Structures are given as C-alpha cells and as structure tokens.
Amino acid sequence: MDSHKKSTRREMLCRAAGGFGGLALGGMLAEQDGHVARGAATHWPAKAKRVIFLYMTGGVSHVDSFDHKPLLYRDHGKTIPVDNWQGKPGSYAPYLKTPDWEFQHGGQCGTMVSDLFPHVRRMVDELAVIRSMHTEHANHYESTLGMHCGSWTFARPSLGSWLTYGLGTENADLPGFVVVAPAEPYAGAQAWSSDFLPAIHQGTRIRPGRDPVPNLRRRVADEELQRLELALLGEANREHLRQRAGDRQLEGVIQSFETAYGMQQAAPGLFDLTQESQATLDLYGVQPGDSAGFGWQCLMGRRLSEMGVRFVELIDSGSSGNWDSHANMQDHVARAGNVDRPIAALLQDLKQRGLLDETLVVWTTEFGRTPYHEEANHPGREHHRHVFSSWLAGAGVRGGSVYGASDEYGMQVAEDGVHVHDFHATILALMGIDHERLTYRHAGRDYRLTDVHGTVVPALFA
C-alpha cells in the first residue's frame, strides 16, 4: 500500500470524531508502525521476507514420499525388534512393510522422490529435503501443537504469531498472519493462536468457499454511516481502555478493527481471480469461478504473499479425510493427488515472478508413519514420531540438497537429527531472527518459540 493511500485512510479515521482509528493513531497504530520499522532491524540480514507454510495434516509417510529405503522393498514381511509401540515401551517384533510406490530421481540434483509426488519431484532442485526430522509425541493433537507452537503439552503462540510479533506486517490493510484452511487441524484454532502475545498477532482464517472471510462486507451500504458507527465504537473502546490501562488484549482487539477496515478495501481484489491469466489458472489446476480446492489455496497463498502478508499457512485438510492412513496406505493417493500439482505450481509461479528469492516455502507434517506393522501384510501404517521428512524451498535455502538421514529402514534418525525446535530456529534464522532473542514476558518469565532448546541448521542455507 503506498504512503499516500495509508495517510488518507488514517486521516479519515482520525476525523471520525476520534473514533477507533483516532485511538489507534494515539498509541496503538503508532506502536504498530514502530513494529513494522522494528522488522527492518532484524538480528542479522534476513534471507527471506515472508513465509508460506504448507501443512499436511495427519502424518505423511516419509518412507512413501521423500525418504527412499530400498531395503524396505527387499525385506518386506520380515520381523524386526523395536522397544516402543505407539508410545508404549516394551519388546515388540513388528513386520517390515514395503513402500506402495516406487521412487525416481528428480531434477539435476537427482534427489529421490516417490511416484506419489511426480510434480513436486520436477521441482526438487528448489528443495532442501530434511530426512531426519523428529518430534516429541505420537498423538496427532500434541504433535500438531508442537509443530505449530513449539509446545506439545501447553497452549503457546503459533510460529506465525511469533513472526508477526517480531517483524510486523508489510501491508497495514491485511493481517500479518493468514491461514487458508477448509477445516481445522487436530489442534484446532490453537494452531494459529497468538495465546499470550497481543491479539493482533493471531492468525486470520480464510475458509475456501463462496464466503472466504465471513462478515467482511460492511453492514450498511453508505460509507458515511459506517464512519459514524465506527466513531461511536471508538469512543466506547477508548473509555473501556482508559479504565484498563495496559490491557494488551484489548489494545490488540482495537488494532484488529483497523485491519478489518483495511481488509474491506483489499479483500475484493484478493479474491478476484479474473486478474490472473488463463495460463496461471491452468498451472494451478483452477477453473474460473473456483473458490475451493488446494490449487485455489496455493494461488491464494501466492497472492497473499505478493500483497505483503508476512506468514501464510495453507492446510490441506481437516481432522478427517487426511494423511492418517492407518487402514490403507492407498489413501495417500487421494491426498497426494490433492496437493502435488498445486504445490509444484506454487513453487514455479513464485520463481517465475521473482518472488521465490524472497519467500521461504516450508512443507511439513506432524510426524511420519511406521516402516512396519504389528500385523503381517497389513496395508496401513501407524504414527511414527522418531523420524520423518520435511522440506524447505526458496529464499536463502540450499536447493537440490538433502540433509540428515534415517536408518536403513526409516525407523530412527541415523545422522544429523533435526528436532522441531531446530526446525523452528532455522526458519526464524532465515527471517533474520535469533530464536533465543525473540522473547515475550508473560506470567513472570520470558517465553520464546523454542523454549530453552533449538539449534539453527546452517547446512540448509544457500
């Protein structure tokens, strides 16, 4: 948004009899402007300006996607000793299970990717694949919470909230943190909660469909009448805040009114896909008039990022019909078919527009799936927290690389393990943030996304 438009809108709000915009200009908006300025003073030069976070809910099988294990094909049906089954210590002898798909070399780098992801495989020269991820819990709720908030047991601010708290937003007319999700993941809205951070940093959810942002249209057709209503609301809020000085949550709510007003101006253009060429729509597999599907979500991700949204999360499905393939791994076919082409399109589109050089794309899930099963020849796989795969692409990332390794069957980390805390620390580092210095004082102690853990993985950097 150019400075003339910003100042015009703020002057209008300030003239609204000292309405909510005037209050913001009296303190909160000045703080927000300082917050944006503070984003320019990162702990070190940022390699990325913004993040698109692709979250595959339910647990994608690493040994069927990005972690090729030839011995699993050879030794299918053999038993192997393990000392833990779905979080229960003991002595077990499950049966190794062959992957259901073949793997092929992709790109010039030759990284092996399974036939589940043929389109992403063609873009593998942009990816830094991590084959040594590990997490703390084998349950969906806890591991979804951990991947988003860095805590597996307590509600904490989401990664997107921490980033907007640290860096602010590039576009005052849009939220700094947007989640595009047809349904909630296992941890629900906590996955994009700001928790104890100011409320302005909570993710704003867009639901694919005919009404992506409910209640966005003003209730009255006349702009002057809306101005008067907002002035009255602003006066009530000012009085309420005067009686509760220093209430950060209330300040955040008032700031959110400013953002909501800006969204009324920006959202119609955001959702107007007639601005896109037919070639772009074809690339994502989106038909004119579409307002749903993961292709639409990825296209929205690019448009939001292009408009200056700091952190965009795209969630591929909700708590049912996802990657949780206990009964039959063939369920992964539909899930991969839903996301493979759109993800490749997003990477290609960002690259050809010059946006990939300043956008960090993250692909992950909450954990992997077992390379074995307690029943011989069972078609499904169970939860597996001990090792799984994720990848990064874009700004500052060493494309065409593989980091870390699991053992010969994909059961445990074999080298260069990357814990979720390390993953978060690395993402923040690419954004110019020292994860140990991004803190917020709450309930008498300083909190951070990585708690007291986390090591940046510089080998992932270009």
Secondary structure, 3 states (H helix, E strand, C coil): CCHHHHHHHHHHHHHCCCCHHHHHHHHHHHHHHHHHHHHHCCCCCCCCCEEEEEECCCCCCHHHCCCCCHHHHHCCCCECCEEEECCEEEEECCEECCCCCCEEEECCCCEEEECCCHHHHHCHHHEEEEEEEECCCCCHHHHHHHHHHCCCCCCCCCHHHHHHHHHCCCCCCCCCEEEECCCCCCCHHHHHCCCCCCHHHCCEEECCCCCCCCCCCCCCCCHHHHHHHHHHHHHHHHHHHHCCCCCHHHHHHHHHHHHHHHHHHHHHHHCCHHHCCHHHHHHHCCCCCCCCCHHHHHHHHHHHHHCCCCEEEEECCCCCCCCCCCCCCCHHHHHHHHHHHHHHHHHHHHHHCCCCCCEEEEEECCCEECCEECCCCCCCCCEECCCEEEEEEECCECCCEEECEECCCCCCEEECCEEHHHHHHHHHHHCCCCCCCCCEEECCEEECCCCCCCCCCHHHEC
